[in-house]
Structures are given as C-alpha cells and as structure tokens.
Amino acid sequence: MEVRLLLLGKRGAGKSATGNSILGKAVFKSRFSEQPVTRSCQRESGITQGREVVVIDTPDLFSSIDDIAFVDNIKCCLELSAPSLHALLLVVSLGNYTVEDRQTAEHIQKVFEEKARRHTIIVFTRKDEDGSLEDYVKNNTSLQDLVQCFGGQYCAFNNKASKDENDAQVKELLGKVKYLVENNGPYAVNLRDEDRSLQDSVNEDTSQHSMNEDTSQRKDHPHGSGEQHQQMTGWEPSPWPPALKVLLVGKRGVGKSAVGNSLLGKRVFETRYSEKPVTQRCMSESRIWRERQVLIIDTPDFSSSKDIEQDLVNNTYPGPHAFLLVTPLGSFNEKDDMVLSTIQRIFGDKFIEYMIILLTREEDIENPDLEKFLARSKRLKELINKCKNQYSVFNYRATEEEKQCQVDKLLQEIVSMVQQNGDKPCTFREKEPLHIILVGKSGTGKSASGNTILGSPEFRSQLKAQPVTTSCHVGRRTWNGQDVVVMDTPALCQESRAEGDLSQLETAVKDCRSYYKEGSTVLVLVLQLGRITTEDKKAVGELECIFGAEVMEYMIVLFTRKEDLETGKLDDYVNNTNNKYLKNIIARCKGRYCAFNNKETGQAREDQAKELLTMASEVIKGGGQHKHPRTWNVGKIMKNIQEKPSKLLSNLKERF
C-alpha cells in the first residue's frame, strides 16, 4: 500500500527540498530565488523505507490575490491527492515563522476543514542549524500555538543531510504518519466538500480584497473534480462546472505555443525559431471565455520528452477535455502519426472522440478551395473523417478582427465537442498489472530477488540445503504508477525435488497458469553468477516443456550474487565467458540480462529493481510478450515432465 503525503507551506519554506529528501532523489525543482520556483502542483513517487511513497509538492497556495490562480492550484492539489492522503505536511522554516505561515495554517483549516488538524504534521526545515528543536518550540509562543493547533505532531528536516541522517529523519516522519493513520485513519479527499470549503474561502477573500465583478464571475467556474474520481470513489462530483482543459499536441515546430497564445489572447508561452525544442515540458495558463474557464496546456515534442506520460499526468489529471492537434497545411506526415500513436498509447483508442484538428498557415496555400486541397492529402483526410470532420483553420495574415473570430470559432467548436462528451475528460488508459514470474532451480536466489523487486521481504529467503520455497507465492507493489505482481516459484524441475513431490510440482504448474496473464507477463530466469550446473540446464529444458519451446524469446536472465563481480562489469562477464551454454541462453533471450546484489538496501536496491522492471516493461511494450502457453493442458505437461527428463538432458548435452 502506498503512502500519500501532501506538502503545504508558504513560498521559500523548503517544501520541494523536503519532498526530495523524503523520496531520496531530486525530482522537485529546488533552489534559492526571489521568485517562486514551484508554480504548479506536482506529484512524484518512489520507494522509501521499503514503502511506495507518493509526495505532492505545491506552490504557495494561499498568498495569491488572484482568485483564478488560487482556485486552479487548490483544485489541482485536490485532484492529485484523491482519493485520500495519509498526512498533510505543513512545512515551516525554523527561525523564520511569519504572519504568512500563520495565514497558511488558517487557510488549511478553511479549505481542508477542521478534520485536517488531526491529519497534519508540522515539518520544520533548516534543522542543520544548532539547538534543540523541542527547546526552540517551547520558547516560542507562536510555534507552541501552531503545534498545539495541529495535534502536537512535528519533526525537523535537514535537507542537506547525509544519507544515513536523511534515512533516520524520513523514518521518524513515516513513523509519525503511521501513528496518525492508526489513530485517525487516512484523510479522505471528498472533492464535493472541499469544493464548498474552497468556494467559501474564495468568497471570504473576495470580500476582503473587494475584487471586481469580472473576477467574481471567474470564481463561479473553478476546476471540477473530474468524472474519473466519481467512478473510482463513488463520491458526488463538484457542483461547479469543471475547467475545460485543452491539450495542444503536435510535432516540433508546428507552432503549438503560438496557437496557445492566440487562444489565451496574450503572450504566455515562449515562441521563437530554434533548431532545438523551445518547449521542454508541459506549461499551462487559463482564461475566461464566455463565462467558462479554459485551461490551455502547451506540450513539448513527444518524441524528445522522456517522461511525457508523467508530465501529462501532473498537468492534466484526470485527463484533458480536448486534444487540439496543430498541423500546418501541407505538412502532415509520419511525425504527426507518431504523435497520434503516443496519445493512443497513453489515453487509449477513445482519444479520437476528443480531438479537433487545427490547420494553420492557410495563407500559404495557393488554391483557396480548402476542400480540394484536403482531398489531395489522403492521410489527413482520413484523420479528419475519424474526428467526425472536427477541424478548424487559422490564417496568420488575417486582420486582428478576423483573428479574434478564428479564436472564438475554435473555442466554440471545442466547447460543443466537450458538451457532446458530457463534459467528461479523456481519462488515462488504465495500465494492466505487470506480472513477473521468477523461475529457475532451487538455491539460485529467486526469493531474495523477488524481495529486491518488491522492495520489502515478502518471500522467505535463507541459505539451506533443502529448498526453502516449496510452493508458489505472490507479492505486489506499485512501480511507476503501475501495479506489479511478482510470483516466486519452487523449482519447476522434477529431479530437483523429492520423489513424492510430484503433486506439489503439479500444483506449482497450475499456479503459474493462474497468474500467467497474456500480454502482461514476463518470465525471469534466475541464475547464479559463476555456477551454471546440470540442474540449471534441466530447469531450462523443463521450462520449455511447460511454457513451450519459444519461451526463451520472451524471457529475461537475472544473475544473482552481483557482488562477486567486485569491480568487474557484468557485460564483460557475459561477453568473455567460455560457457557456450550460457552464451546460447543469452542469445535466445535476445540479449536481455541484468544482475542483482540481493544484500543491497535503500536506493541501490531500488535502482536494481528499476533496471529489471524497465526491461520487463520494454518487453511488453514492444509486443514481445509470450503468448498464452499452448492450451495449458496440465495433465499433458506433467506426463511430459515425468517421461522426458533424461531425454531433455541428453538433448541439452548434444546441443551444448
């Protein structure tokens, strides 16, 4: 089960640095600056203390005098936090407690309600400065009041700490989180109630600041909670219409940022000619159009962005209401197809129902008859037909009045399409769980390797003469937003078992069958470095008997006892070995191999797991998953196992 934490606090308190300390990696941008560094909510995750931890970093949510920015950020924060949080972390800088900190604490209680007081831990940053934290709080009346207001739970962080010190402070924090959850349960993010509290807070602030009528209209249309949350949680949706999220997509250099600026009516996104991509990550800005809030999201070139899916999750969750594919007339090609393929992979086939095509640079075509021009572009015409003829045209040489008409027409088309889709966003495609089945002879370290992958000791692992694992066991974790199911298996080799263990072997084969999901399963053959034995060879032979001869094409080889390499490299070990059998196995597995030191802990252990899981994901993504093994006739498989062990070994000797 993952632990979800929300960072709150004024600008400069050290929220981003604290998030990095908790996750043990620099995922949030953190530096000293007079201007705010964090401008939007961001959700990241990692393995900490053997647990999957999700951290949501936020900008200074409560100091903005702009109602739109306030509502946008709070709504995004709530959506990223759903369905529940295990703790709210109020970050305060030691020695710099100000009226802004006090106001932040007050706003937390307004927006997140009184119940937030039972779920909040105060995290003091700048612990590196001398002095006792308890004495410091005791001698400061304002801090005493703050701590008492939130139930007395607090700790301190040194965000420049060594690894050991950081592990200790994170362990202390997670211990306090566990205490809160055990006593109060998780903090349920009921989006309907939070919306009402948010509206009350906006109304109160508006009366204090005497905001004008136009701004009052804006706050009537904050972001909605998203249909996906209602489906997932059963909670009622927000009573206010959601912000309309428009995602600008297209290959590099087509002018997405310029289109975004046109739709916003102001220059927000950077636009210039460059050989390199100008837009490096998703950027967003909102406007009010005909009493509807519209959020325009500019995107980088999908082909050059490594983490585009996570970037889209952070900026559009639970999904955009419209995709606007920007493509200049006469330039539609295979790069546009690649963009569409990426969208399909992330959102599924349904994305086409949410897409409008924007054809730019109408001024460049000689023939003013657009229909005739489109008829000559078969691929583009087919796409337009799939999009139910939903397209619009921009002419950049038009007069200012004509340009405004172009924008209004396009926005009206987008709103109409969204209404046809029931104001529902195009939600992200649900990922199938990734299934890992660990196979190999007894004693190679399958159970220990399973624990490394899971990041926790789920499987019994110890050094014994007799097999420790006698039946299949399953462990689960979340990695990169995807559920991972790991199956530890006993030796699927008859001769490595006692004579009366055939029934256990049959049970193991049946268990493998039940957890083998076609299209999402990868087998991992576990071998010990430096010890390829006859038993290993028999085990591989019987794997072919169970899963089919082609199983090796979709398998990963995992070497254990990586520590035995000392300063040597795994690639050198594999490439320079004289063992023809090992070389053949690696070749049949298409060169997929990695190694584990199962004694590693912390980030080093997680890095090993990441390497294997990334490799397994690539096997699945590339369509290289093993098909459902034969017809899974267990009786026939068992008969083959009983009758053919000597023949299998004989064949192995002949081949190697």
C-alpha positions in Angstrom: 0.0 0.0 0.0 1.4 3.4 -1.0 1.8 6.3 1.5 0.5 9.6 0.1 1.8 12.9 1.5 0.8 16.5 0.7 3.4 19.3 1.2 1.9 22.7 2.2 3.5 25.9 3.2 4.5 29.4 2.2 7.0 30.2 -0.6 10.6 29.5 0.4 9.7 27.2 3.4 11.6 24.3 1.7 8.7 22.2 0.5 10.4 21.0 -2.7 13.6 20.2 -0.9 11.7 18.3 1.8 9.9 16.3 -0.9 13.3 15.4 -2.4 14.6 14.3 1.0 11.5 12.1 1.6 11.8 10.4 -1.8 15.6 10.2 -1.7 16.0 11.8 -5.1 15.9 15.2 -6.8 12.5 15.2 -8.5 11.2 18.6 -7.4 13.0 21.8 -8.6 14.6 23.4 -5.5 16.8 26.5 -5.4 17.1 29.8 -3.7 15.2 32.5 -5.6 13.4 35.8 -5.0 10.7 34.5 -7.4 8.6 31.4 -6.7 10.3 28.2 -8.0 7.3 25.9 -7.8 4.5 27.3 -9.9 2.2 24.3 -10.2 1.3 21.1 -8.2 3.5 18.1 -9.0 3.1 14.5 -7.9 6.1 12.1 -7.7 6.7 8.7 -6.1 9.5 6.4 -5.1 10.4 3.6 -2.7 11.3 4.9 0.8 12.0 2.7 3.8 10.6 -0.2 1.8 7.3 1.6 1.1 5.9 3.2 -2.0 5.6 6.8 -1.1 3.8 9.5 -3.1 4.6 13.1 -2.5 2.6 16.0 -3.9 4.5 19.3 -4.0 2.6 22.5 -4.1 3.3 26.2 -4.8 2.4 28.8 -2.2 -1.3 28.1 -2.4 -2.7 30.8 -0.2 -0.9 34.0 -0.8 -2.1 34.7 -4.3 -4.6 37.6 -4.6 -5.7 36.2 -8.0 -8.8 34.1 -7.4 -8.3 32.2 -10.6 -4.7 31.1 -9.7 -5.9 30.2 -6.2 -8.8 28.1 -7.4 -6.7 26.4 -10.1 -3.9 25.4 -7.7 -6.2 24.2 -5.0 -8.3 22.1 -7.5 -5.2 20.6 -9.0 -3.9 19.8 -5.5 -7.1 18.1 -4.5 -7.3 16.0 -7.8 -3.7 14.8 -7.3 -4.5 13.9 -3.7 -7.6 11.9 -4.3 -8.9 9.5 -3.1 -7.1 10.0 0.2 -4.0 11.3 2.0 -2.2 9.7 4.8 -0.8 13.1 6.1 -0.7 16.8 5.3 2.8 18.1 5.9 2.9 21.8 6.9 6.4 22.9 6.1 7.8 25.8 8.2 11.3 27.2 8.1 13.0 27.3 11.6 13.8 30.8 12.7 11.5 32.4 10.0 8.0 32.0 11.4 5.9 34.8 9.9 2.4 36.0 9.6 2.3 34.2 6.2 2.9 30.9 8.0 0.1 31.7 10.4 -2.2 32.6 7.5 -1.3 29.4 5.7 -2.3 27.4 8.8 -5.6 29.2 8.9 -6.3 28.6 5.2 -5.5 24.9 5.6 -8.3 24.6 8.1 -10.7 26.6 5.8 -10.1 24.6 2.7 -9.3 21.2 4.2 -11.7 21.8 7.1 -11.2 21.2 10.8 -10.6 17.5 10.3 -7.2 18.4 8.7 -5.9 19.3 12.1 -6.0 15.6 13.0 -4.0 14.6 9.9 -1.3 17.3 9.8 2.4 17.0 10.8 4.5 20.2 11.0 7.9 19.7 9.4 10.4 22.3 10.4 13.2 22.8 7.9 16.7 24.1 8.4 17.3 21.5 11.1 21.0 21.8 10.3 21.2 24.9 12.5 22.3 24.4 16.1 19.9 24.0 19.0 17.3 21.6 20.3 14.0 21.5 18.4 12.0 20.9 21.5 13.6 23.8 23.3 13.1 26.1 20.3 9.3 25.3 20.1 9.0 25.5 23.9 10.5 29.0 23.9 8.4 30.4 21.1 4.7 31.1 22.0 3.6 31.3 18.3 5.1 28.0 17.4 3.6 26.4 20.6 0.2 27.6 19.5 0.8 26.3 15.9 1.9 22.8 17.2 -1.0 22.5 19.6 -3.4 23.6 16.9 -2.4 20.6 14.8 -2.4 18.0 17.5 1.2 18.2 18.6 2.8 16.2 15.8 6.0 17.8 14.5 9.5 16.9 13.4 12.5 18.6 11.7 14.4 18.0 8.5 17.9 18.8 7.4 17.6 18.9 3.6 21.4 18.9 3.3 21.8 15.7 5.5 24.0 12.8 4.7 22.3 9.6 3.5 22.3 8.0 7.0 20.9 11.1 8.6 18.3 11.5 5.9 17.2 7.9 6.3 16.8 8.5 10.0 14.7 11.6 9.6 12.5 10.1 6.9 12.0 7.0 9.1 10.9 9.3 12.0 8.4 11.1 9.7 6.9 7.9 8.4 6.6 6.7 11.9 4.5 9.8 12.8 2.4 9.3 9.6 1.8 5.7 10.7 0.7 6.9 14.1 -1.8 9.4 12.6 -3.3 6.8 10.3 -3.6 4.2 13.1 -5.4 6.7 15.3 -7.4 8.7 12.8 -7.4 6.8 9.6 -6.5 8.4 6.3 -7.7 11.8 5.3 -10.4 11.3 2.7 -10.3 13.9 -0.1 -14.1 14.4 -0.6 -14.0 16.7 -3.6 -17.5 17.9 -3.1 -17.0 19.1 0.4 -13.6 20.5 -0.4 -15.1 22.4 -3.3 -17.6 24.0 -0.9 -14.9 24.9 1.6 -12.9 26.3 -1.3 -15.8 28.4 -2.5 -16.4 29.8 1.0 -12.7 30.6 1.2 -12.7 32.4 -2.2 -15.8 34.3 -1.2 -14.3 35.4 2.0 -11.1 36.5 0.4 -13.0 38.3 -2.3 -15.0 40.4 0.2 -11.7 41.3 1.9 -10.0 42.3 -1.3 -13.1 44.0 -2.9 -12.5 42.1 -6.1 -14.3 43.4 -9.2 -17.3 41.9 -10.9 -15.3 40.2 -13.6 -13.2 38.3 -11.1 -16.4 37.4 -9.2 -17.7 35.7 -12.4 -14.4 33.8 -12.7 -14.7 32.1 -9.3 -18.1 30.8 -10.3 -16.4 28.4 -12.6 -13.4 26.7 -10.9 -12.0 23.4 -11.9 -14.3 20.4 -11.5 -13.3 17.2 -9.7 -13.2 15.1 -12.8 -15.5 12.2 -13.7 -12.8 9.6 -13.1 -12.8 10.4 -9.4 -16.6 9.8 -9.2 -16.2 6.4 -11.0 -13.3 5.4 -8.8 -14.6 6.6 -5.4 -18.4 6.9 -5.7 -18.3 10.4 -4.4 -20.5 13.1 -5.9 -19.0 15.4 -8.4 -18.3 19.1 -7.9 -21.5 21.3 -8.1 -19.5 23.7 -10.3 -18.6 23.1 -14.0 -15.0 21.9 -14.4 -12.3 23.9 -16.1 -12.1 23.0 -19.7 -8.6 21.6 -20.3 -7.4 21.9 -23.9 -4.2 20.0 -24.6 -2.1 21.3 -27.5 -0.4 18.5 -29.4 1.7 18.2 -32.5 5.2 17.6 -33.8 8.0 20.0 -33.0 8.0 23.3 -34.8 4.3 23.5 -35.9 3.5 26.5 -33.7 1.7 25.0 -30.7 2.9 27.7 -28.4 1.8 30.4 -30.8 -1.6 28.9 -31.1 -1.8 28.7 -27.3 -1.0 32.4 -27.1 -3.7 33.2 -29.6 -6.3 31.2 -27.7 -5.3 32.9 -24.4 -5.3 36.4 -26.0 -1.9 37.2 -24.5 1.7 36.1 -24.8 2.4 33.4 -22.2 4.2 30.6 -24.0 7.7 31.2 -25.4 7.8 31.2 -29.2 11.0 31.6 -31.3 12.8 29.8 -34.1 15.3 27.3 -32.9 16.9 24.1 -34.0 16.2 22.6 -30.6 12.8 22.3 -29.0 11.8 25.5 -27.2 9.1 23.9 -25.0 10.8 21.4 -22.7 7.8 20.4 -20.5 4.1 21.0 -20.2 3.1 24.6 -19.4 -0.4 25.8 -18.8 -2.4 29.1 -18.5 -6.1 29.8 -18.1 -8.6 32.4 -19.3 -12.3 33.1 -19.0 -14.2 32.7 -22.3 -17.9 33.4 -22.3 -18.1 32.6 -18.5 -16.3 29.3 -18.9 -12.8 28.8 -17.6 -10.5 27.4 -20.2 -7.1 25.9 -19.3 -4.7 25.8 -22.3 -1.8 23.3 -21.9 1.2 23.6 -24.1 3.3 20.4 -24.6 6.8 19.5 -25.6 7.7 17.4 -28.6 6.6 13.9 -27.6 9.5 12.2 -29.3 12.1 14.1 -27.4 10.4 14.0 -24.0 11.4 11.0 -21.9 8.7 11.4 -19.2 5.9 12.7 -21.3 3.3 10.4 -19.7 4.1 11.5 -16.2 4.3 15.1 -17.3 0.8 14.8 -18.7 -0.5 13.2 -15.5 1.0 16.0 -13.5 -0.6 18.7 -15.6 -3.9 17.3 -16.9 -5.1 14.6 -14.4 -7.7 13.1 -14.6 -7.3 13.9 -18.3 -7.9 16.7 -20.9 -11.3 17.5 -22.2 -9.9 18.2 -25.7 -6.9 17.4 -27.8 -6.0 20.2 -30.3 -3.7 18.7 -33.0 -1.8 21.6 -34.6 -0.5 20.9 -38.1 0.3 23.4 -40.8 -1.5 22.8 -44.1 0.6 20.7 -46.4 2.9 19.3 -43.7 1.0 16.3 -42.3 3.4 13.3 -42.3 4.7 10.3 -40.3 5.8 12.6 -37.4 2.2 13.5 -36.9 1.3 9.8 -36.9 3.9 9.3 -34.2 2.3 12.0 -32.0 -1.1 10.3 -32.5 0.4 6.9 -31.6 1.8 8.3 -28.4 -1.6 9.8 -27.5 -3.3 6.5 -28.3 -0.8 4.6 -26.1 -1.4 6.9 -23.1 -5.2 7.5 -23.4 -6.4 4.6 -25.5 -8.5 4.4 -28.7 -11.1 6.8 -27.3 -8.9 9.8 -27.7 -10.1 10.4 -31.2 -13.6 11.3 -29.8 -11.9 14.2 -28.0 -9.8 15.6 -30.9 -10.1 18.6 -33.1 -7.5 19.3 -35.8 -6.3 22.9 -36.2 -4.9 23.5 -39.7 -2.6 26.6 -39.6 -1.0 28.7 -42.3 -4.0 28.9 -44.6 -2.3 31.9 -46.1 0.4 29.6 -47.7 -1.9 27.6 -49.9 -2.3 28.9 -53.5 -5.7 27.3 -54.1 -8.3 29.0 -51.9 -10.6 25.9 -52.1 -9.7 24.1 -48.9 -11.8 21.0 -49.6 -9.9 20.4 -52.9 -6.6 20.9 -51.1 -7.5 18.4 -48.3 -8.7 15.9 -50.9 -5.1 15.6 -52.2 -3.9 14.7 -48.7 -5.3 11.2 -48.2 -3.9 10.6 -44.7 -5.0 13.9 -43.3 -8.5 13.5 -44.9 -8.8 10.1 -43.3 -7.9 11.5 -39.9 -10.4 14.4 -40.3 -13.1 11.8 -41.1 -12.2 9.8 -37.9 -12.5 13.0 -35.9 -16.1 13.4 -37.3 -15.0 16.3 -39.5 -14.0 18.4 -36.5 -11.3 20.8 -37.7 -10.7 24.5 -37.8 -8.4 26.8 -39.8 -6.0 29.6 -38.8 -4.8 32.3 -41.2 -2.0 34.3 -39.6 -2.3 37.1 -42.2 -5.8 37.9 -41.2 -6.8 41.2 -39.6 -7.0 41.4 -35.8 -10.7 41.2 -36.0 -10.6 38.2 -38.2 -8.1 36.5 -35.9 -10.4 37.0 -33.0 -13.2 35.4 -35.0 -10.9 32.5 -35.7 -10.2 32.0 -32.0 -13.9 32.4 -31.0 -15.0 29.9 -33.6 -12.4 27.3 -32.5 -13.2 27.7 -28.8 -16.9 27.3 -29.6 -16.1 24.1 -31.5 -14.1 22.8 -28.5 -16.9 23.7 -26.1 -19.5 22.0 -28.3 -17.4 18.8 -28.6 -16.9 18.8 -24.8 -20.6 19.1 -24.2 -21.3 16.2 -26.6 -18.9 14.1 -24.5 -20.9 15.0 -21.4 -18.2 17.4 -20.0 -16.2 14.2 -19.3 -12.4 14.3 -19.7 -10.5 11.8 -21.8 -9.1 9.7 -18.9 -5.7 8.0 -18.9 -5.7 4.4 -20.1 -5.6 2.1 -17.1 -2.3 0.1 -17.0 -2.6 -3.7 -16.8 -0.6 -5.1 -13.9 2.9 -6.2 -14.9 3.3 -9.9 -14.0 6.8 -11.2 -13.2 7.3 -15.0 -12.8 10.6 -16.0 -11.3 11.8 -19.3 -12.5 14.9 -21.5 -12.1 16.4 -24.2 -10.0 16.4 -24.1 -6.2 19.1 -22.1 -4.4 19.8 -19.5 -7.1 18.2 -16.7 -5.1 14.7 -16.4 -6.6 13.0 -15.5 -3.3 15.7 -12.9 -2.4 15.4 -11.5 -5.9 11.7 -11.2 -5.5 12.2 -9.3 -2.3 14.6 -6.9 -4.1 12.0 -6.3 -6.9 9.2 -5.7 -4.3 11.4 -3.5 -2.1 10.3 -5.5 1.0 10.8 -9.0 2.5 7.7 -10.7 1.1 9.2 -14.1 0.4 11.0 -16.4 2.8 14.7 -16.4 1.8 17.5 -18.2 3.7 20.5 -20.5 3.0 19.5 -24.1 3.4 20.5 -27.5 1.9 16.8 -28.2 1.2 14.6 -26.0 -0.9 13.0 -23.2 1.1 10.3 -22.4 -1.4 8.1 -25.4 -1.9 5.0 -23.7 -3.4 4.2 -20.5 -5.4 3.9 -17.3 -3.5 2.8 -13.8 -4.8 3.9 -10.3 -3.7 2.7 -6.9 -5.0 4.0 -3.4 -5.3 3.4 -0.2 -7.3 6.1 1.0 -9.6 5.9 4.0 -11.9 2.2 4.2 -11.4 1.7 0.5 -12.4 0.8 -2.5 -10.2 3.5 -5.1 -10.3 2.7 -8.8 -9.4 5.7 -10.9 -8.6 5.4 -14.7 -8.4 8.1 -16.7 -6.6 8.1 -20.3 -7.7 9.7 -23.5 -6.4 12.0 -25.5 -8.8 9.9 -26.5 -11.7 12.2 -29.4 -12.3 11.2 -32.9 -11.1 14.7 -34.2 -10.4 15.4 -31.3 -8.0 12.6 -32.5 -5.9 12.0 -35.4 -3.5 10.4 -38.4 -5.1 6.9 -37.8 -3.6 6.8 -34.1 -4.5 5.2 -34.6 -7.9 1.8 -33.3 -6.6 3.5 -30.1 -5.4 5.0 -29.7 -8.8 1.6 -30.1 -10.5 0.2 -27.5 -8.1 3.0 -25.1 -9.0 2.3 -25.5 -12.7 -1.4 -24.8 -12.1 -0.4 -21.7 -10.0 1.8 -20.4 -12.9 -1.1 -20.9 -15.2 -3.5 -18.9 -13.0 -1.1 -15.9 -12.7 0.1 -16.0 -16.3 -1.7 -13.1 -18.0 -1.3 -13.0 -21.7 0.1 -9.6 -22.9 1.4 -8.6 -19.5 3.6 -11.4 -18.2 7.4 -11.7 -18.4 9.4 -14.8 -17.1 12.7 -14.1 -15.4 15.2 -17.0 -15.3 17.3 -16.7 -12.2 20.9 -18.0 -12.5 23.7 -17.6 -10.0 26.9 -16.0 -11.3 29.7 -18.4 -12.0 27.6 -21.6 -11.3 25.8 -22.9 -14.4 25.1 -26.5 -13.4 23.5 -29.6 -14.9 20.4 -28.8 -12.8 20.2 -25.3 -14.3 20.2 -26.9 -17.8 17.5 -29.3 -16.8 15.4 -26.5 -15.3 15.6 -24.6 -18.6 14.7 -27.7 -20.5 11.6 -28.3 -18.4 10.6 -24.6 -18.7 10.3 -25.3 -22.4 8.3 -28.3 -21.6 5.9 -26.2 -19.5 5.8 -22.9 -21.4 6.6 -24.0 -24.9 9.8 -24.0 -27.0 9.5 -20.3 -27.8 9.5 -19.2 -24.2 13.2 -18.1 -24.3 12.4 -15.4 -26.8 10.4 -13.5 -24.2 12.5 -14.2 -21.1 15.0 -12.1 -19.1 18.1 -13.7 -17.5 18.7 -12.4 -14.0 22.1 -13.2 -12.4 22.3 -13.2 -8.6 25.4 -12.6 -6.5 26.4 -9.5 -8.5 28.7 -8.6 -5.6 31.0 -11.5 -6.7 32.0 -9.3 -9.7 33.6 -6.9 -7.3 35.0 -4.2 -9.6 34.2 -6.1 -12.8 31.4 -5.4 -15.2 28.5 -7.7 -16.0 28.8 -7.1 -19.7 32.5 -8.3 -19.6 31.5 -11.4 -17.7 28.8 -12.3 -20.2 30.8 -11.4 -23.3 34.1 -13.1 -22.2 32.6 -16.3 -20.8 33.7 -19.6 -22.3 30.5 -21.2 -21.3 28.7 -22.0 -24.6 25.5 -22.9 -22.9 25.3 -19.5 -21.1 26.0 -17.7 -24.3 23.3 -19.6 -26.1 20.8 -18.8 -23.3 21.6 -15.1 -23.5 21.3 -15.1 -27.3 17.9 -16.9 -27.2 16.7 -14.3 -24.7 17.7 -11.7 -27.3 20.5 -10.3 -25.1 18.2 -9.4 -22.1 20.1 -9.8 -18.8 20.9 -7.9 -15.6 22.3 -8.7 -12.2 21.2 -8.3 -8.5 23.1 -8.0 -5.3 20.3 -9.0 -3.0 22.2 -7.6 0.0 21.8 -4.1 -1.2 19.4 -1.7 0.6 17.7 1.6 0.0 18.2 3.4 -3.3 20.8 0.9 -4.5 18.3 -1.9 -4.2 15.6 0.2 -5.8 17.9 1.0 -8.8 18.4 -2.7 -9.4 14.6 -3.3 -9.3 14.1 -0.4 -11.7 16.5 -1.8 -14.2 14.7 -5.2 -14.3 11.2 -3.7 -14.3 12.1 -1.2 -17.1 13.5 -4.1 -19.1 10.3 -6.1 -18.5 8.1 -3.2 -19.5 10.0 -2.8 -22.7 9.4 -6.5 -23.5 5.6 -5.9 -23.0 5.6 -2.5 -24.8 7.4 -3.9 -27.8 4.8 -6.6 -28.2 7.3 -9.2 -27.3 5.2 -10.8 -24.5 4.9 -14.6 -24.6 1.6 -15.8 -25.9 -0.6 -18.0 -23.6 1.5 -21.2 -23.3 -0.1 -23.8 -25.5 -3.5 -24.8 -24.2 -2.2 -25.2 -20.6 -3.0 -28.9 -20.6 -1.6 -29.6 -17.1 -2.0 -33.3 -17.4 -0.1 -33.5 -20.6 2.6 -31.2 -19.2 3.0 -33.5 -16.1 3.2 -36.5 -18.3 6.0 -34.9 -20.4 7.9 -33.9 -17.2 7.7 -37.5 -15.9 8.6 -39.2 -19.1 11.2 -36.9 -20.7 13.8 -35.7 -18.1 16.6 -38.0 -19.3 15.8 -37.2 -22.9 15.8 -33.5 -22.2 19.2 -33.7 -20.6 20.5 -35.9 -23.5 19.3 -33.2 -25.9 21.0 -30.5 -23.9 24.3 -32.3 -23.9 24.1 -32.7 -27.7 23.3 -29.0 -28.2 25.8 -27.6 -25.8 
